[in-house]
Amino acid sequence: MKLVRFGPEGKEKPGLIGPDGKIRDLSQIVSDIDGAALSSKMLARISRARLSTLPVVRGRPRLGSCVARPVNFLAIGLNYTDHAAEIGAPKPAEPIIFQKASNSISGARDPIIAPKGSTKLDWEVEVGIVIGERASNVSERAAMDYVAGFCLNNDVSEREFQLERGGNWTKGKSAPSFGPLGPWLVTKDEIENPQRISLWLDVNGARRQTGSTKTMIFNFKKIVSYVSQFFTLEPGDVIVTGTPAGVGLGQKPPVFLNPGDVVTLGGDGLGEQSHVVVAYKKAK
């Protein structure tokens, strides 16, 4: 299944994309695409729903984040061999975990907002793991039993904030709009082999990233198991899992985003995102 959240920001409704590509409103079954909706029991209930009984959503509504705000929005750094090499970083011995603020999450076509003082705004196409069952100290063998599905993510980053201002990476990864998820959450049964997902990203129509999850240093099972040793993962939580080579920081010389730039990205079975970069404006 492909699950979406559609409608104006803050007023999104749950939906399902049918075989005809049309969105069906799931409000009569679940209140949102959140932790309560993503258990194996609830996903089974959604899958049994008769499409003919679900209202068709007219027009082309905005698609918000495919998951309502999670308890934990986590990320894995330097998890692709080619990306680590391009920035001259050693291959990690264990997964590098950092957090992204949950209110950085946005929709698949929402703008990327350059934060105040930004000089090194960068892109990273990634796959997000969406948790469906509470997970604590789970084994690699059982890890996928706790996963509801996958989604596309752009791990937007401000490299000066991340790397030159001291402290944790989180402050370069958490500004509003730095965590677009979607356009949809695809349940794990629709991804035949998650370690063979092709990924790409363009900036202003020029290809910057081309990669595959097959070059991940730590695979999805390892990530879920490893993270669950340090965090209790809750239903609806999201772990974004690293990016292949081609980020702006890795270009020679480095290239960063500016207002007016357009970033498009996609992955096999995960759909596509498109974002216009806009300048920071102080809220009134």
ZASE-852261 format. One record per residue (C-alpha): residue number from 0; residue in three letters; x, y, z. Coordinates in steps of 0.02 Angstrom, whole numbers, plus 50000, padded with zeros to 5 digits. Each point is the difference from the previous one (the first is absolute). Example, Ala and Ser with C-alpha at 12.3 -4.5 7.8 and 13.67 -1.06 7.14 Angstrom:
2
<site 0 'Ala' <50615 49775 50390>>
<site 1 'Ser' <50069 50172 49967>>
This chain:
284
<site 0 'Met' <50000 50000 50000>>
<site 1 'Lys' <50047 50181 49974>>
<site 2 'Leu' <49940 50108 50143>>
<site 3 'Val' <49994 50190 49993>>
<site 4 'Arg' <49947 50151 50101>>
<site 5 'Phe' <49913 50131 49895>>
<site 6 'Gly' <49936 50175 50028>>
<site 7 'Pro' <50059 50168 50068>>
<site 8 'Glu' <50144 50004 50123>>
<site 9 'Gly' <49938 49955 50173>>
<site 10 'Lys' <49834 49934 49933>>
<site 11 'Glu' <50058 49846 49906>>
<site 12 'Lys' <49886 49849 49982>>
<site 13 'Pro' <50051 49818 49977>>
<site 14 'Gly' <49990 49924 49828>>
<site 15 'Leu' <50043 49849 49893>>
<site 16 'Ile' <50054 50003 49819>>
<site 17 'Gly' <49898 49875 49900>>
<site 18 'Pro' <50055 49901 49846>>
<site 19 'Asp' <49928 50139 49892>>
<site 20 'Gly' <50114 50129 50081>>
<site 21 'Lys' <49856 50089 50087>>
<site 22 'Ile' <50003 50041 50185>>
<site 23 'Arg' <49866 49921 50109>>
<site 24 'Asp' <49956 50082 50165>>
<site 25 'Leu' <50035 49883 50147>>
<site 26 'Ser' <49921 50111 50133>>
<site 27 'Gln' <49862 49874 50034>>
<site 28 'Ile' <50132 49870 50048>>
<site 29 'Val' <50143 50098 50082>>
<site 30 'Ser' <50016 50179 50061>>
<site 31 'Asp' <50176 50024 49930>>
<site 32 'Ile' <50150 49906 49931>>
<site 33 'Asp' <50086 49991 50169>>
<site 34 'Gly' <50060 49871 50124>>
<site 35 'Ala' <49824 49938 50036>>
<site 36 'Ala' <49969 49967 49814>>
<site 37 'Leu' <50165 49914 49964>>
<site 38 'Ser' <49991 49842 50105>>
<site 39 'Ser' <49988 49838 49903>>
<site 40 'Lys' <49822 49979 50063>>
<site 41 'Met' <49943 50171 49937>>
<site 42 'Leu' <50092 49984 49835>>
<site 43 'Ala' <49912 49834 49972>>
<site 44 'Arg' <49834 50085 50035>>
<site 45 'Ile' <50038 50139 49875>>
<site 46 'Ser' <50052 49872 49869>>
<site 47 'Arg' <49833 49912 50017>>
<site 48 'Ala' <49899 50158 49969>>
<site 49 'Arg' <49896 50001 49841>>
<site 50 'Leu' <50062 50143 49891>>
<site 51 'Ser' <49824 50027 49933>>
<site 52 'Thr' <49943 50052 50175>>
<site 53 'Leu' <50139 50128 50025>>
<site 54 'Pro' <49968 50178 49937>>
<site 55 'Val' <50108 50054 49851>>
<site 56 'Val' <50098 50159 50033>>
<site 57 'Arg' <49971 50125 49861>>
<site 58 'Gly' <50132 50108 49919>>
<site 59 'Arg' <50183 49999 50045>>
<site 60 'Pro' <50013 50043 50185>>
<site 61 'Arg' <50161 50039 50088>>
<site 62 'Leu' <50085 49844 50069>>
<site 63 'Gly' <50069 50028 50174>>
<site 64 'Ser' <50128 49892 50086>>
<site 65 'Cys' <49947 49819 49975>>
<site 66 'Val' <50016 49972 50189>>
<site 67 'Ala' <49926 50110 50135>>
<site 68 'Arg' <50129 50073 50119>>
<site 69 'Pro' <50099 49854 50075>>
<site 70 'Val' <50061 49986 50178>>
<site 71 'Asn' <50176 49967 49933>>
<site 72 'Phe' <50069 50066 49835>>
<site 73 'Leu' <50172 49920 49988>>
<site 74 'Ala' <50135 49995 49868>>
<site 75 'Ile' <50153 49897 49957>>
<site 76 'Gly' <50155 50092 49940>>
<site 77 'Leu' <50136 49946 49878>>
<site 78 'Asn' <49909 49839 49957>>
<site 79 'Tyr' <50049 49983 49816>>
<site 80 'Thr' <50175 49949 49951>>
<site 81 'Asp' <50011 50125 49856>>
<site 82 'His' <49934 50147 50103>>
<site 83 'Ala' <50125 49969 50140>>
<site 84 'Ala' <50139 49994 49870>>
<site 85 'Glu' <49947 50161 49911>>
<site 86 'Ile' <50014 50104 50159>>
<site 87 'Gly' <50158 49911 50061>>
<site 88 'Ala' <49919 49919 50152>>
<site 89 'Pro' <50051 49827 50063>>
<site 90 'Lys' <49874 49860 49986>>
<site 91 'Pro' <49908 49994 50168>>
<site 92 'Ala' <50025 49847 50109>>
<site 93 'Glu' <49824 50020 50069>>
<site 94 'Pro' <49849 50099 49937>>
<site 95 'Ile' <50011 50187 50035>>
<site 96 'Ile' <49834 50055 50076>>
<site 97 'Phe' <49938 50179 50010>>
<site 98 'Gln' <49830 50080 50024>>
<site 99 'Lys' <49900 50115 49889>>
<site 100 'Ala' <49868 50109 50081>>
<site 101 'Ser' <49827 49928 49968>>
<site 102 'Asn' <49935 50172 49953>>
<site 103 'Ser' <50124 50006 49855>>
<site 104 'Ile' <49886 49877 49909>>
<site 105 'Ser' <49909 50064 49845>>
<site 106 'Gly' <49913 49939 49843>>
<site 107 'Ala' <50069 49934 49837>>
<site 108 'Arg' <49969 50162 49903>>
<site 109 'Asp' <50017 50127 50139>>
<site 110 'Pro' <50139 50130 49984>>
<site 111 'Ile' <50170 49982 50079>>
<site 112 'Ile' <50024 50152 50111>>
<site 113 'Ala' <50179 50062 50014>>
<site 114 'Pro' <50022 50040 50186>>
<site 115 'Lys' <50059 50170 50059>>
<site 116 'Gly' <50189 50014 49975>>
<site 117 'Ser' <50009 49849 49884>>
<site 118 'Thr' <50151 49995 49884>>
<site 119 'Lys' <50023 49814 49965>>
<site 120 'Leu' <49829 49923 49968>>
<site 121 'Asp' <50014 49822 49935>>
<site 122 'Trp' <49895 49852 49940>>
<site 123 'Glu' <49998 49813 50038>>
<site 124 'Val' <49881 49874 49921>>
<site 125 'Glu' <49962 49860 50124>>
<site 126 'Val' <49882 49857 50042>>
<site 127 'Gly' <49902 50015 50161>>
<site 128 'Ile' <49950 49850 50106>>
<site 129 'Val' <49828 50020 50079>>
<site 130 'Ile' <49974 49902 50161>>
<site 131 'Gly' <49835 49907 50026>>
<site 132 'Glu' <50024 49913 50166>>
<site 133 'Arg' <50085 50052 50163>>
<site 134 'Ala' <50180 49939 49991>>
<site 135 'Ser' <50129 49983 50137>>
<site 136 'Asn' <50156 49891 49989>>
<site 137 'Val' <49938 49904 49849>>
<site 138 'Ser' <50109 49879 49904>>
<site 139 'Glu' <50053 50026 49820>>
<site 140 'Arg' <49906 49842 49954>>
<site 141 'Ala' <49837 50070 50069>>
<site 142 'Ala' <50029 50183 49956>>
<site 143 'Met' <49888 50008 49847>>
<site 144 'Asp' <49852 49937 50104>>
<site 145 'Tyr' <50000 50173 50081>>
<site 146 'Val' <50001 50097 49836>>
<site 147 'Ala' <49840 50066 49920>>
<site 148 'Gly' <50081 50061 49839>>
<site 149 'Phe' <50115 50122 49914>>
<site 150 'Cys' <49997 50175 49931>>
<site 151 'Leu' <50106 50124 49905>>
<site 152 'Asn' <50093 50136 50096>>
<site 153 'Asn' <50110 50149 49960>>
<site 154 'Asp' <50115 50022 50150>>
<site 155 'Val' <50021 50186 49971>>
<site 156 'Ser' <50157 50062 50088>>
<site 157 'Glu' <50084 50165 50042>>
<site 158 'Arg' <50183 49949 49996>>
<site 159 'Glu' <50070 50151 50093>>
<site 160 'Phe' <49877 49972 50142>>
<site 161 'Gln' <50035 49813 49996>>
<site 162 'Leu' <50189 49996 49986>>
<site 163 'Glu' <50074 50169 50045>>
<site 164 'Arg' <49901 50058 50151>>
<site 165 'Gly' <50047 49864 50125>>
<site 166 'Gly' <49891 49872 50087>>
<site 167 'Asn' <49882 49873 49924>>
<site 168 'Trp' <49948 49987 49817>>
<site 169 'Thr' <49818 50025 50053>>
<site 170 'Lys' <50006 50190 49990>>
<site 171 'Gly' <50048 49992 49816>>
<site 172 'Lys' <49861 49876 49962>>
<site 173 'Ser' <49846 50066 50089>>
<site 174 'Ala' <49940 50167 49930>>
<site 175 'Pro' <49820 50012 49940>>
<site 176 'Ser' <49979 49907 49832>>
<site 177 'Phe' <50161 49898 50025>>
<site 178 'Gly' <49906 49834 50008>>
<site 179 'Pro' <49880 49976 49853>>
<site 180 'Leu' <49924 49825 50005>>
<site 181 'Gly' <49900 49920 49860>>
<site 182 'Pro' <49907 50023 49887>>
<site 183 'Trp' <49937 49836 50071>>
<site 184 'Leu' <50041 49865 50125>>
<site 185 'Val' <50014 49835 49908>>
<site 186 'Thr' <49968 49847 50107>>
<site 187 'Lys' <50144 49876 50009>>
<site 188 'Asp' <49906 49864 49905>>
<site 189 'Glu' <50012 50107 49842>>
<site 190 'Ile' <50191 50012 50005>>
<site 191 'Glu' <50069 49834 49939>>
<site 192 'Asn' <50178 50037 50056>>
<site 193 'Pro' <50030 50160 50097>>
<site 194 'Gln' <50188 49978 49976>>
<site 195 'Arg' <49978 50028 49813>>
<site 196 'Ile' <49911 50168 49996>>
<site 197 'Ser' <50071 50120 49870>>
<site 198 'Leu' <50009 50183 50052>>
<site 199 'Trp' <50030 50163 49905>>
<site 200 'Leu' <50000 50187 50029>>
<site 201 'Asp' <50008 50149 49881>>
<site 202 'Val' <50034 50184 50033>>
<site 203 'Asn' <49929 50118 49867>>
<site 204 'Gly' <49985 49852 49882>>
<site 205 'Ala' <50181 49943 50018>>
<site 206 'Arg' <50028 49827 50073>>
<site 207 'Arg' <50097 50010 50163>>
<site 208 'Gln' <49968 49833 50085>>
<site 209 'Thr' <49979 49826 49930>>
<site 210 'Gly' <50011 49853 50117>>
<site 211 'Ser' <49924 49844 50074>>
<site 212 'Thr' <49965 49932 50173>>
<site 213 'Lys' <50110 49852 49953>>
<site 214 'Thr' <50152 50108 50045>>
<site 215 'Met' <49940 50036 50177>>
<site 216 'Ile' <50130 49959 50131>>
<site 217 'Phe' <49867 49947 50127>>
<site 218 'Asn' <49841 49924 49927>>
<site 219 'Phe' <49822 50033 50057>>
<site 220 'Lys' <49993 49850 50117>>
<site 221 'Lys' <50162 50051 50084>>
<site 222 'Ile' <49941 50180 50019>>
<site 223 'Val' <49835 49956 50084>>
<site 224 'Ser' <50083 49874 50116>>
<site 225 'Tyr' <50144 50115 50043>>
<site 226 'Val' <49896 50156 50032>>
<site 227 'Ser' <49880 49900 50109>>
<site 228 'Gln' <50144 49968 50120>>
<site 229 'Phe' <50006 50185 50043>>
<site 230 'Phe' <49823 50063 49965>>
<site 231 'Thr' <49831 49923 50027>>
<site 232 'Leu' <49928 50019 49826>>
<site 233 'Glu' <49816 50044 49999>>
<site 234 'Pro' <49871 49965 49864>>
<site 235 'Gly' <50009 50141 49874>>
<site 236 'Asp' <50183 50038 50032>>
<site 237 'Val' <50111 50032 49850>>
<site 238 'Ile' <50184 49958 49973>>
<site 239 'Val' <50081 50074 49845>>
<site 240 'Thr' <50144 49892 49947>>
<site 241 'Gly' <50138 50098 49914>>
<site 242 'Thr' <50037 50062 49825>>
<site 243 'Pro' <50106 49946 49851>>
<site 244 'Ala' <50136 50109 49924>>
<site 245 'Gly' <49964 50163 49912>>
<site 246 'Val' <49957 50121 50140>>
<site 247 'Gly' <50047 50183 49979>>
<site 248 'Leu' <50136 49987 50131>>
<site 249 'Gly' <50084 49864 49898>>
<site 250 'Gln' <50007 50097 49837>>
<site 251 'Lys' <50168 50072 49947>>
<site 252 'Pro' <49985 50143 50038>>
<site 253 'Pro' <49850 49982 50118>>
<site 254 'Val' <49832 50058 49933>>
<site 255 'Phe' <49858 50056 50112>>
<site 256 'Leu' <49818 50047 49978>>
<site 257 'Asn' <49934 50177 49980>>
<site 258 'Pro' <49825 50074 49996>>
<site 259 'Gly' <49918 49960 49834>>
<site 260 'Asp' <50087 49833 49977>>
<site 261 'Val' <49889 49847 49968>>
<site 262 'Val' <50042 49832 50078>>
<site 263 'Thr' <49915 49843 49933>>
<site 264 'Leu' <50032 49823 50062>>
<site 265 'Gly' <49929 49825 49993>>
<site 266 'Gly' <50020 49817 50039>>
<site 267 'Asp' <49933 49836 49932>>
<site 268 'Gly' <49823 49975 50067>>
<site 269 'Leu' <50017 50152 50112>>
<site 270 'Gly' <49938 50135 49881>>
<site 271 'Glu' <50077 50171 49971>>
<site 272 'Gln' <50022 50165 50091>>
<site 273 'Ser' <50024 50175 49930>>
<site 274 'His' <50049 50152 50103>>
<site 275 'Val' <50033 50183 49962>>
<site 276 'Val' <50128 50081 50115>>
<site 277 'Val' <49934 50160 50078>>
<site 278 'Ala' <50083 50131 50109>>
<site 279 'Tyr' <49970 50014 50186>>
<site 280 'Lys' <49866 50123 50052>>
<site 281 'Lys' <49969 50044 50180>>
<site 282 'Ala' <49825 49949 50055>>
<site 283 'Lys' <49885 50147 50035>>
